[in-house]
Amino acid sequence: MVIDLPARAAVGPVAFADFSRATDLSTAGYVFYALYGIGGVLLTCGTWLVARRAPAPLVIRRLSALASCCSLLILAMTARAAPLMWRVGSGSTDAGVLMGLLDRFAFWTNLRIVAADLSFLAILSALGYVALGASPRPAVT
């Protein structure tokens, strides 16, 4: 979406809607995004639950909790964005209507990207903490 949404200015809202209908709004697109979205929430929330139950350091628990919250926020924002894109897929060819829908969809998508980046950064930081915090192995002689 980071590349696709700005491209609509070059091709216009009607061509972009046709492209979206053929990709993101296709059966394969629905399946992919459902699995990707729900899978991301399950993975990050599962990570947080494991970190909570295991004797993980507080920083790991907090970072995984942040990632989980961000994933849940993405899901909540998708509940606002998806109906807009579904309306794009309904077949309208009115450029003005499509432009309004796509602008609002882009707003929610930009917020979702920020949350996804924050979630990624939190998990990456937790992994870095684990990697740097690991005790070195004694040299084998």
C-alpha positions as CSV (number, residue, x, y, z in Angstrom):
1,M,0.0,0.0,0.0
2,V,2.9,2.4,0.6
3,I,3.6,2.2,-3.1
4,D,0.1,1.5,-4.4
5,L,-1.8,4.4,-2.8
6,P,0.4,7.2,-4.1
7,A,0.2,5.7,-7.6
8,R,-3.5,6.5,-7.8
9,A,-2.5,10.1,-8.5
10,A,-0.7,9.0,-11.6
11,V,-3.3,6.6,-12.9
12,G,-6.5,8.2,-11.6
13,P,-9.1,6.9,-9.2
14,V,-11.1,4.8,-11.7
15,A,-8.0,2.9,-13.0
16,F,-6.8,2.5,-9.4
17,A,-10.2,1.1,-8.4
18,D,-10.0,-1.3,-11.3
19,F,-6.5,-2.4,-10.2
20,S,-7.7,-2.9,-6.6
21,R,-10.7,-4.9,-7.8
22,A,-8.3,-7.2,-9.6
23,T,-5.9,-7.6,-6.7
24,D,-6.7,-6.6,-3.2
25,L,-10.5,-7.0,-3.6
26,S,-10.2,-10.4,-5.4
27,T,-10.9,-13.7,-3.7
28,A,-7.2,-14.2,-3.3
29,G,-6.8,-10.7,-1.8
30,Y,-9.5,-11.3,0.7
31,V,-8.0,-14.6,1.8
32,F,-4.5,-13.2,2.0
33,Y,-5.4,-10.1,4.0
34,A,-7.7,-12.0,6.4
35,L,-4.9,-14.5,7.1
36,Y,-2.3,-11.8,7.3
37,G,-4.3,-9.5,9.6
38,I,-5.6,-12.2,12.0
39,G,-2.3,-14.1,11.9
40,G,-0.4,-11.0,12.8
41,V,-2.6,-10.4,15.8
42,L,-2.4,-14.0,16.9
43,L,1.4,-14.0,16.5
44,T,2.1,-10.8,18.4
45,C,-0.5,-11.5,21.2
46,G,0.9,-15.1,21.5
47,T,4.4,-13.7,21.8
48,W,3.2,-11.4,24.6
49,L,1.4,-14.2,26.4
50,V,4.5,-16.4,26.2
51,A,6.7,-13.6,27.5
52,R,4.3,-13.0,30.3
53,R,4.2,-16.6,31.4
54,A,7.9,-17.2,31.0
55,P,10.5,-15.6,33.2
56,A,11.2,-13.0,30.5
57,P,12.7,-9.7,31.6
58,L,10.3,-6.8,32.1
59,V,11.6,-5.0,29.0
60,I,10.7,-8.0,26.8
61,R,7.2,-8.2,28.4
62,R,6.7,-4.5,27.8
63,L,7.9,-4.5,24.2
64,S,5.8,-7.6,23.3
65,A,2.8,-5.9,25.0
66,L,3.4,-2.8,22.9
67,A,3.6,-4.9,19.7
68,S,0.4,-6.7,20.7
69,C,-1.4,-3.4,21.4
70,C,-0.3,-2.1,18.0
71,S,-1.5,-5.2,16.3
72,L,-4.9,-4.9,18.0
73,L,-5.0,-1.2,16.9
74,I,-4.3,-2.2,13.3
75,L,-7.2,-4.6,13.5
76,A,-9.5,-1.9,14.9
77,M,-8.4,0.6,12.2
78,T,-8.9,-2.0,9.6
79,A,-12.5,-2.2,10.7
80,R,-12.8,1.4,9.6
81,A,-10.7,1.1,6.4
82,A,-12.0,-2.1,5.0
83,P,-15.6,-0.9,4.4
84,L,-14.2,2.1,2.4
85,M,-12.3,-0.2,0.1
86,W,-15.3,-2.6,-0.2
87,R,-17.2,0.4,-1.5
88,V,-14.5,1.1,-4.0
89,G,-14.9,-2.5,-5.1
90,S,-18.7,-2.2,-5.5
91,G,-18.2,-1.1,-9.1
92,S,-18.6,2.7,-9.0
93,T,-16.9,4.5,-11.9
94,D,-17.6,8.0,-10.6
95,A,-14.1,9.5,-10.2
96,G,-15.3,11.9,-7.5
97,V,-16.9,9.2,-5.3
98,L,-13.9,7.0,-5.7
99,M,-11.4,9.8,-4.9
100,G,-13.3,10.5,-1.6
101,L,-13.3,6.8,-0.6
102,L,-9.7,6.4,-1.5
103,D,-8.6,9.5,0.4
104,R,-10.4,8.2,3.5
105,F,-8.9,4.8,3.0
106,A,-5.4,6.3,2.6
107,F,-5.9,8.1,5.9
108,W,-6.7,4.9,7.8
109,T,-4.0,3.0,6.0
110,N,-1.3,5.6,6.9
111,L,-2.3,5.2,10.6
112,R,-2.1,1.4,10.2
113,I,1.3,1.7,8.7
114,V,2.5,3.7,11.7
115,A,1.1,1.1,14.1
116,A,2.7,-1.8,12.0
117,D,6.0,0.0,12.0
118,L,5.8,0.5,15.8
119,S,4.9,-3.1,16.3
120,F,7.8,-4.3,14.2
121,L,10.2,-2.0,16.0
122,A,9.0,-3.2,19.4
123,I,9.5,-6.9,18.4
124,L,12.9,-6.1,16.7
125,S,14.0,-4.3,19.9
126,A,12.9,-7.2,22.0
127,L,14.9,-9.6,19.8
128,G,17.9,-7.2,20.0
129,Y,17.7,-7.1,23.7
130,V,17.6,-10.9,23.9
131,A,20.6,-11.2,21.5
132,L,22.7,-8.6,23.2
133,G,21.7,-9.8,26.7
134,A,22.7,-13.4,26.1
135,S,25.8,-14.4,28.1
136,P,28.8,-15.2,26.0
137,R,29.8,-18.9,25.8
138,P,33.2,-19.7,27.3
139,A,35.9,-20.3,24.8
140,V,36.6,-23.9,24.1
141,T,40.3,-24.8,24.5
